[in-house]
């Protein structure tokens, strides 16, 4: 298959497309679906966990664009576009938002160019960039975002794809060092200490099928991503427990830690 950004090998599962299948989307191929089912067999509640993660994104953006007054968002590791993307949620709360999406998969790029477009009051852009090349990513994002004003850095379920040898904590720190005081980090991360046996098996199965290795991390390691930041209550918690809309929502299955932190002024 040839996409808008070059050839796409549909026989190889990709981590950007597998969650699309778990969310009930159609932008995936047979290899992605086969890998998704293989991984999900280790933790049958995975679909609920993926959806809880998407709901966290919506709640955190509503908080950031509303109560926190943020008008700029840098969403890294966007994945395939889906209803309730950052700019859609932000636009519902406040006009004049700027959103830069970042990913590095050609299928994601092709869809994003067509679908991740804001309304009249919202500016959006999409970058083909690697999270590990932080300097280049920030340089290109600065074409759309004003780094003299607060930015919400969104790292939603992406840092578990960065191995320890690539310095995930250092990457997060560099991103937050580049944005001014009053900026925020919103982050979710696959946990190694929630359903630990199932998570270890799920990571093993993912690493069997997908080129990008998964590294679940425990609560203390995830909290380290917020070093130097002021955690927004309730802190780093299971994703459904971060400012849930109802007690029932808070009790939903999830195997990810999540939180929001603010760079002090």
N, C-alpha and C positions, 0 to 999 in steps of 0.2 A: 504493500500500500504506500502511495506517495501523498503526503500531506502538504499543507501550504508552506511548511518549513523544511521539506526534504522527506526522505524515505522513513517510514515507520515500520518496524518489524513487529507485526501483529502476533507472531508466534511466541514472543517473549513477554511474560507478564511484567507490568510496571507498577510501582508503588503509587503513582499518581492516578492510575485508573482503577486499581483494586477497590479503594474506598467508594468510588462511584457505584460499583456493583453492590457494595454493602448498603449504600443509601437508597438502593432501588433505581439507580440511573441506568441509562442505555448506552452511555459513551464508554464502552469497554468491549473487549474481544474475548474469544473463547479461552485463550490462555490466561487472561485476567480472571475470568469467572472460575476456571478450574483451580487456580492458585488461591482465590478468595475462599472457596469452599474448603480446600485443604487446610488453610490457616484457621478458618472459623470452627472447624471440627475440634480444635483444642479448647475453645471457649465459646459455646453456643450462644451466649448472651452478647457476643461481639457486636452484632448489629445495633442493639440497644446502646452499647457504649459509644459507638460511632455517632449515633444520633444525639446522644447526650453531649458529645463534644461539639457538634454543630450548634446545639442550643446554647452552649457556653459562649460560643463566638457571638451569637446574637445578643445575649444578655450583656456581655462585656462591651460590645460596641455601643449598645444603648446607654450603658453607664458612661462610657468615655465621651460620646458625642453629646450626652445630656448633662448629667450632674458634673462631670469633669470639664466640659466645655472644649474638648479637643476637636479640631477641624481637619487634621491631617493624619493619615493612616498609611503605614508601610506593612503590607501583608505578605510575609515571606513564606514560601511553600504553599501557595494558594491551592494547588490541585485543580481538578476539573471544575469549571463553573457550576454552581448549583443555586437554587433559589435561596435567598437570604444571605447573599454575599455581602461583604463589608460595606460597599458603597450603597447597596439597597437599604440596609439597616440604618446606616448613618443618615441617608437622605430623609428617611421617615422621621428622624429626630431633629435635624438641623440642616439648613441650606448652606451651600458654600463649602462643602467638604472636598478635600483632595485625597485621592486614594491611589497608591501605587501597588500593583500586584507583582509578585516575583515568583517565577518557577523556571524549571529548566528541562521540561519535557515537550517535544514537538507537537504531540497531540493536544496537550494542555494549551500550548501557545496558539494553535490554530483556533481552538474554541474560544479562548480568552479574547482574542482580537475581535471576534464577532459578537460576543455576549457580554463582556465586562465593560459596558459603556454606561456612564451615568446620565442622569437627566440634566435639564438645563442648568440646575444649580450645583452640579457636582462634576469635578474634573477627575478622570481616571486615566491611568497609563498602565502598561504591562511590560515587564522586563524579563528577558531571557537571561537569567543570571544564577550563579551558584552561591549559596549561603556562605560557603567556605572562603570565597573571594570577597570579603567584606568591604574592602576599600573600593573596589570597582563597583560593587552593588550600590554603595552609598553615593558614589560619584554620579552614577546614572540616575539614581532616584532624585538627586538634587535638581534635576532639570524640571521636575514637577513639584517637588516639595520644598518648602522654605525651612531650612534647618535652623533658622534664627527663632522660629516659633515652635511650640510643643508639637511633638509627633507621637502617635501611638504605634509602637512596634508590635506587630502581631506575629507570634511564633506558635501557631496552633498545630499541635501534633506533628512537628517537623524535627525537633532536636533529637528525638530518639533515632533518627536516621543519620546522625553525626556520631561517628565512633569516638571513643575517648582519645585516640591518637590524633584526631583532628581538632581537639580542644573546644568542645561545645560550650563550656563555661566562658572561655576566653572570647569566643565569637559573640555570645550574648553581651558580655561586658563591653566589647568594642562597639557594638551597635548602640548601646545605651550611652556610651561615652560620646558618641557622635551627635546625639540629640540633646537639645538644651534642657536645663532644669524645668520642671513642670511637665515633662514628657512621661510616657507610660510604657510599660512592658506588659502585654497580655500573653500568657503562655499556658499551653497544656502539654503533657508529656506522658507517654505510656509508663505505667508503674511496674516495678519489679516486686513490690511488697504488698500489692493487692492481688488476691488470688495468685500467689507466687508460683505454684506448680503449673497452673494453666498458662500463666504469662511466659514462663520459661519454655514451655512446649510450643506456645504460639510463636515466640521469637525464633525458635529452632525451625519451625515449619516455614516461616517467612524467609529465613536465611537460606533455606533449601531452594526456594522458588524465585526469589527476587534478588536482583543484583545489589541493591542498596541494603546493607545489613542493618538490622534493628537492634538497638541497645536499650532495653527498659532500664529505668533507674529508680532508686528508692526515694522516699519523701525528702530525706536530708539532701540528697543530690539535686533534686528538683528545686528545693528551697534555695540552694546556692545560686541558682540563676538570678535570683533577686537580690544578691549581695549589694549593699549600698543603696538599695531602694526602700521606700516606705510601702509596706504591703497594705493594700486596701482590704479592710475586713470583708470576709472572715479569714484572710490569709491563704495559704496553700492547702487546699482541701480536695477531696474527690470532686471531679468536675460538676456533677449534678448538685453538689452542696454549695456551690458558689452563687450566692444570691438567687436561690431558686424561686420560681413563681408560685410554688405550692409545696407542702410537705410531701405530696405524692411524687412530684418531680425530683425532690431531693433524694428520695429513696431508690431512684432508678439505678439499674446496674451500670457500673462504669469501672474501667481499669486504668483510668488516667488521673493524675494529679493536675490541678490547674490553679492559677492565681493571677492577680493583677498587681503590679507595683508601680510606684511613682518616683521619678527622680527628684530628690528634694531641691527646693529653690535655694 
